[in-house]
């Protein structure tokens, strides 16, 4: 046991203890640290020796050095992992380019602000989220934006419009869309949970609506991040 690598010691002892308890044969594969500091891999198999009363009295088995085999397997696994990561990066990049292409097409085929809002919200869902709402402050100085909303489940859109009428837009709200429109800075909420809702001091009605909608995270971004923008 003294030569067993410290990181493998608990696992090896646990395997041997279990074998002694059940008197079942066991196999182990672990590292050892030689007196010169070199680390080697060992694979062993053993059976339990019983005394006259049928109790476990010891073990008998054999071990083989498998360092080259283990290192080759590790290198192969690292190569496979690197290949899988490269394939995944390529897939994500292809998805991003296809997504941007669809959004650009939506913009190119739009002739009015309303067309832009309708086409873009449809393209953003569900790739970027379950919900997407665009708020646009039109020229003329109005503090109340026009809104277009889309959902992965189209039947939820009417509910969203109902909520907008029940809870009118507040231009001076300290957070959320009004704050982003005023500051031009994005607002990201990675986790919408009860602790976060407590911090906002929401009414019971609003808290229930959040739960009904199944909101888990949100991001609100201006058209020109980190600069004052009216859209």
The 8 nearest C-alpha neighbors of each residue, nearest first, counted from 0:
[[1, 3, 2, 8, 12, 11, 4, 31],
 [0, 2, 3, 4, 31, 32, 8, 5],
 [1, 3, 31, 32, 0, 4, 33, 34],
 [4, 2, 31, 0, 1, 8, 30, 5],
 [3, 5, 31, 30, 7, 6, 32, 8],
 [6, 4, 8, 7, 3, 9, 2, 31],
 [5, 7, 4, 8, 9, 10, 3, 30],
 [8, 6, 4, 5, 10, 9, 29, 11],
 [7, 9, 5, 11, 10, 6, 3, 4],
 [10, 8, 12, 11, 7, 13, 6, 5],
 [9, 11, 13, 7, 8, 12, 14, 6],
 [12, 10, 14, 8, 13, 9, 15, 7],
 [13, 11, 15, 9, 14, 10, 16, 8],
 [12, 14, 16, 10, 11, 15, 9, 17],
 [15, 13, 11, 17, 12, 16, 10, 18],
 [14, 16, 18, 12, 17, 13, 19, 11],
 [17, 15, 19, 13, 18, 14, 12, 20],
 [16, 18, 20, 14, 15, 19, 13, 21],
 [19, 17, 15, 23, 21, 22, 20, 16],
 [20, 18, 22, 16, 17, 21, 55, 15],
 [19, 21, 17, 18, 22, 16, 55, 23],
 [20, 22, 18, 23, 19, 17, 55, 16],
 [23, 21, 19, 18, 47, 20, 55, 24],
 [22, 24, 18, 21, 25, 47, 46, 19],
 [25, 23, 46, 45, 47, 18, 22, 26],
 [26, 24, 45, 44, 18, 23, 46, 27],
 [25, 27, 44, 43, 45, 28, 24, 42],
 [28, 26, 43, 42, 44, 29, 11, 25],
 [27, 29, 42, 41, 43, 26, 40, 30],
 [30, 28, 41, 40, 7, 27, 42, 31],
 [29, 31, 40, 4, 39, 41, 3, 38],
 [32, 30, 3, 4, 2, 39, 38, 40],
 [31, 33, 38, 2, 4, 36, 37, 3],
 [32, 34, 36, 37, 35, 31, 38, 2],
 [33, 35, 36, 32, 37, 2, 38, 31],
 [34, 36, 33, 37, 32, 38, 2, 39],
 [37, 35, 33, 34, 32, 38, 31, 39],
 [36, 38, 33, 35, 32, 39, 34, 31],
 [39, 37, 32, 31, 33, 36, 30, 40],
 [40, 38, 31, 30, 66, 37, 32, 41],
 [39, 41, 30, 66, 65, 29, 64, 31],
 [42, 40, 64, 29, 65, 28, 63, 30],
 [43, 41, 28, 63, 62, 27, 65, 64],
 [42, 44, 62, 27, 26, 61, 63, 28],
 [45, 43, 26, 60, 25, 61, 27, 62],
 [46, 44, 60, 59, 25, 24, 58, 61],
 [45, 47, 24, 59, 58, 60, 48, 25],
 [46, 48, 58, 22, 57, 24, 55, 49],
 [47, 49, 57, 58, 56, 55, 46, 59],
 [50, 48, 55, 54, 53, 56, 47, 51],
 [49, 51, 53, 52, 54, 56, 55, 48],
 [52, 50, 53, 49, 54, 56, 55, 48],
 [51, 53, 50, 54, 49, 55, 56, 48],
 [54, 52, 49, 50, 51, 55, 56, 48],
 [53, 55, 49, 50, 52, 56, 51, 22],
 [56, 54, 49, 19, 48, 57, 47, 22],
 [57, 55, 49, 48, 50, 54, 58, 47],
 [58, 56, 48, 47, 55, 59, 49, 19],
 [59, 57, 47, 48, 46, 45, 60, 56],
 [58, 60, 45, 46, 47, 48, 57, 61],
 [61, 59, 45, 44, 46, 58, 62, 43],
 [60, 62, 43, 44, 45, 63, 59, 42],
 [63, 61, 43, 42, 44, 41, 64, 60],
 [64, 62, 42, 41, 65, 43, 61, 40],
 [63, 65, 41, 66, 40, 42, 62, 39],
 [66, 64, 68, 40, 67, 41, 69, 63],
 [65, 67, 40, 69, 68, 39, 64, 70],
 [66, 68, 70, 69, 65, 71, 40, 64],
 [69, 67, 71, 65, 66, 70, 72, 73],
 [68, 70, 72, 66, 71, 67, 65, 73],
 [71, 69, 73, 67, 72, 68, 66, 74],
 [72, 70, 74, 68, 73, 69, 67, 75],
 [71, 73, 75, 69, 70, 74, 76, 68],
 [74, 72, 70, 76, 75, 71, 77, 69],
 [73, 75, 77, 71, 76, 72, 70, 78],
 [74, 76, 78, 72, 73, 77, 79, 71],
 [75, 77, 79, 73, 78, 74, 80, 72],
 [78, 76, 74, 80, 75, 79, 81, 73],
 [79, 77, 75, 81, 76, 80, 82, 74],
 [78, 80, 76, 82, 77, 81, 83, 75],
 [81, 79, 77, 83, 82, 78, 76, 84],
 [82, 80, 84, 78, 83, 79, 77, 85],
 [83, 81, 79, 85, 80, 84, 78, 86],
 [82, 84, 80, 86, 85, 81, 79, 87],
 [85, 83, 87, 81, 82, 86, 88, 80],
 [84, 86, 88, 82, 87, 83, 89, 81],
 [85, 87, 83, 89, 84, 88, 90, 82],
 [88, 86, 90, 84, 89, 85, 83, 91],
 [89, 87, 85, 91, 90, 86, 92, 84],
 [88, 90, 92, 86, 87, 91, 93, 85],
 [89, 91, 87, 93, 88, 92, 86, 94],
 [92, 90, 94, 88, 93, 89, 95, 87],
 [91, 93, 95, 89, 94, 90, 88, 96],
 [92, 94, 90, 96, 91, 95, 89, 97],
 [95, 93, 91, 97, 92, 96, 98, 90],
 [96, 94, 98, 92, 93, 97, 99, 91],
 [95, 97, 99, 93, 98, 94, 100, 92],
 [98, 96, 100, 94, 95, 99, 93, 101],
 [97, 99, 95, 101, 100, 96, 94, 102],
 [100, 98, 102, 96, 101, 97, 103, 95],
 [99, 101, 97, 103, 98, 102, 96, 104],
 [102, 100, 104, 98, 99, 103, 105, 97],
 [101, 103, 105, 99, 104, 100, 119, 106],
 [104, 102, 106, 100, 105, 101, 99, 107],
 [105, 103, 107, 101, 102, 106, 108, 100],
 [106, 104, 102, 108, 103, 118, 107, 101],
 [105, 107, 103, 109, 104, 108, 115, 102],
 [106, 108, 104, 105, 109, 103, 110, 102],
 [109, 107, 105, 106, 104, 110, 115, 114],
 [110, 108, 114, 106, 115, 107, 111, 105],
 [109, 111, 114, 108, 112, 115, 107, 113],
 [112, 110, 114, 113, 109, 115, 116, 108],
 [111, 113, 115, 114, 116, 110, 109, 135],
 [112, 114, 116, 111, 115, 117, 147, 109],
 [115, 113, 111, 109, 117, 112, 116, 118],
 [116, 114, 112, 118, 109, 113, 117, 106],
 [115, 117, 113, 119, 114, 118, 147, 120],
 [118, 116, 114, 115, 120, 119, 113, 121],
 [117, 119, 121, 115, 105, 116, 120, 114],
 [118, 120, 122, 121, 116, 117, 115, 123],
 [121, 119, 123, 122, 117, 118, 131, 149],
 [122, 120, 118, 119, 124, 123, 149, 117],
 [121, 123, 119, 120, 124, 102, 118, 101],
 [124, 122, 120, 127, 121, 126, 125, 119],
 [125, 123, 126, 122, 121, 128, 127, 129],
 [124, 126, 128, 129, 127, 151, 123, 130],
 [127, 125, 124, 123, 128, 122, 98, 129],
 [128, 126, 123, 125, 124, 129, 131, 130],
 [127, 129, 125, 130, 124, 126, 131, 123],
 [128, 130, 151, 125, 150, 124, 131, 127],
 [131, 129, 150, 128, 149, 124, 151, 132],
 [130, 132, 149, 148, 120, 124, 150, 133],
 [133, 131, 148, 147, 149, 134, 120, 146],
 [132, 134, 147, 146, 116, 135, 148, 131],
 [135, 133, 146, 144, 145, 132, 230, 136],
 [136, 134, 230, 144, 145, 137, 133, 146],
 [137, 135, 144, 230, 229, 145, 138, 143],
 [136, 138, 135, 139, 144, 141, 140, 145],
 [139, 137, 140, 136, 141, 229, 135, 230],
 [138, 140, 141, 137, 136, 142, 143, 229],
 [139, 141, 138, 142, 137, 136, 143, 229],
 [142, 140, 143, 139, 136, 137, 144, 138],
 [141, 143, 170, 144, 140, 136, 169, 137],
 [142, 144, 141, 136, 168, 145, 170, 169],
 [145, 143, 136, 135, 134, 146, 142, 137],
 [144, 146, 135, 134, 136, 143, 147, 137],
 [147, 145, 134, 133, 144, 148, 135, 132],
 [146, 148, 133, 132, 116, 117, 134, 149],
 [149, 147, 132, 131, 133, 156, 146, 120],
 [148, 150, 131, 120, 156, 130, 121, 132],
 [151, 149, 130, 152, 153, 129, 156, 155],
 [150, 152, 129, 125, 124, 153, 130, 149],
 [151, 153, 150, 154, 155, 156, 129, 149],
 [154, 152, 155, 150, 156, 151, 149, 157],
 [153, 155, 152, 156, 157, 158, 150, 151],
 [156, 154, 158, 153, 157, 152, 150, 159],
 [157, 155, 159, 158, 153, 154, 149, 150],
 [156, 158, 160, 159, 155, 161, 154, 153],
 [157, 159, 161, 155, 156, 160, 162, 154],
 [160, 158, 156, 162, 157, 161, 163, 155],
 [161, 159, 163, 157, 162, 158, 156, 164],
 [160, 162, 158, 164, 159, 163, 157, 165],
 [163, 161, 165, 159, 160, 164, 166, 158],
 [162, 164, 160, 166, 161, 165, 167, 159],
 [165, 163, 161, 162, 166, 167, 160, 168],
 [164, 166, 162, 163, 167, 161, 160, 168],
 [165, 167, 163, 164, 162, 168, 161, 169],
 [168, 166, 164, 163, 165, 169, 162, 143],
 [167, 169, 170, 166, 143, 163, 177, 144],
 [168, 170, 172, 171, 167, 177, 143, 166],
 [171, 169, 177, 172, 142, 168, 143, 178],
 [170, 172, 169, 173, 177, 178, 181, 174],
 [171, 173, 169, 174, 170, 177, 178, 175],
 [174, 172, 178, 171, 175, 177, 170, 176],
 [175, 173, 178, 172, 177, 176, 179, 186],
 [174, 176, 178, 177, 179, 186, 173, 219],
 [175, 177, 179, 178, 180, 219, 174, 134],
 [178, 176, 180, 170, 179, 175, 172, 181],
 [179, 177, 174, 181, 176, 180, 175, 173],
 [178, 180, 176, 182, 183, 181, 184, 177],
 [181, 179, 177, 183, 178, 182, 229, 176],
 [182, 180, 178, 179, 183, 177, 227, 228],
 [183, 181, 179, 184, 227, 180, 178, 226],
 [182, 184, 227, 226, 179, 225, 228, 180],
 [185, 183, 225, 182, 224, 179, 221, 186],
 [186, 184, 220, 219, 179, 221, 224, 187],
 [185, 187, 219, 218, 220, 184, 188, 179],
 [188, 186, 218, 217, 189, 219, 185, 216],
 [187, 189, 217, 216, 190, 218, 191, 186],
 [190, 188, 216, 187, 217, 191, 215, 218],
 [191, 189, 216, 188, 215, 192, 195, 217],
 [190, 192, 215, 216, 195, 214, 188, 189],
 [191, 193, 195, 194, 190, 196, 215, 197],
 [192, 194, 196, 195, 197, 191, 198, 206],
 [195, 193, 197, 196, 192, 198, 191, 199],
 [194, 196, 198, 192, 197, 193, 191, 199],
 [195, 197, 193, 199, 198, 194, 192, 201],
 [198, 196, 194, 200, 195, 199, 193, 201],
 [197, 199, 195, 196, 200, 194, 201, 193],
 [200, 198, 196, 197, 201, 195, 194, 202],
 [201, 199, 197, 198, 196, 202, 195, 206],
 [202, 200, 199, 205, 206, 196, 203, 197],
 [201, 203, 205, 204, 206, 200, 207, 199],
 [202, 204, 206, 205, 207, 201, 208, 200],
 [203, 205, 207, 202, 206, 208, 201, 209],
 [206, 204, 208, 202, 207, 203, 201, 209],
 [205, 207, 203, 209, 208, 204, 201, 202],
 [206, 208, 210, 204, 205, 209, 211, 203],
 [209, 207, 211, 205, 210, 206, 212, 204],
 [210, 208, 206, 212, 207, 211, 214, 205],
 [209, 211, 207, 213, 208, 212, 206, 214],
 [212, 210, 208, 213, 209, 207, 214, 206],
 [211, 213, 209, 210, 214, 208, 207, 155],
 [214, 212, 210, 211, 215, 209, 208, 191],
 [213, 215, 212, 209, 216, 191, 210, 217],
 [214, 216, 191, 190, 213, 192, 217, 189],
 [217, 215, 190, 189, 191, 188, 214, 218],
 [218, 216, 188, 187, 189, 219, 215, 214],
 [217, 219, 187, 186, 188, 220, 216, 185],
 [220, 218, 186, 185, 187, 176, 217, 221],
 [219, 221, 185, 218, 186, 222, 224, 184],
 [222, 220, 223, 224, 183, 185, 230, 179],
 [221, 223, 230, 224, 220, 228, 183, 229],
 [222, 224, 221, 226, 228, 183, 225, 227],
 [225, 223, 184, 221, 226, 183, 222, 185],
 [226, 224, 184, 183, 223, 227, 185, 182],
 [227, 225, 183, 224, 223, 228, 184, 182],
 [228, 226, 183, 182, 181, 225, 229, 223],
 [227, 229, 183, 230, 226, 223, 180, 221],
 [228, 230, 136, 180, 227, 135, 181, 137],
 [229, 135, 136, 228, 222, 221, 180, 134]]
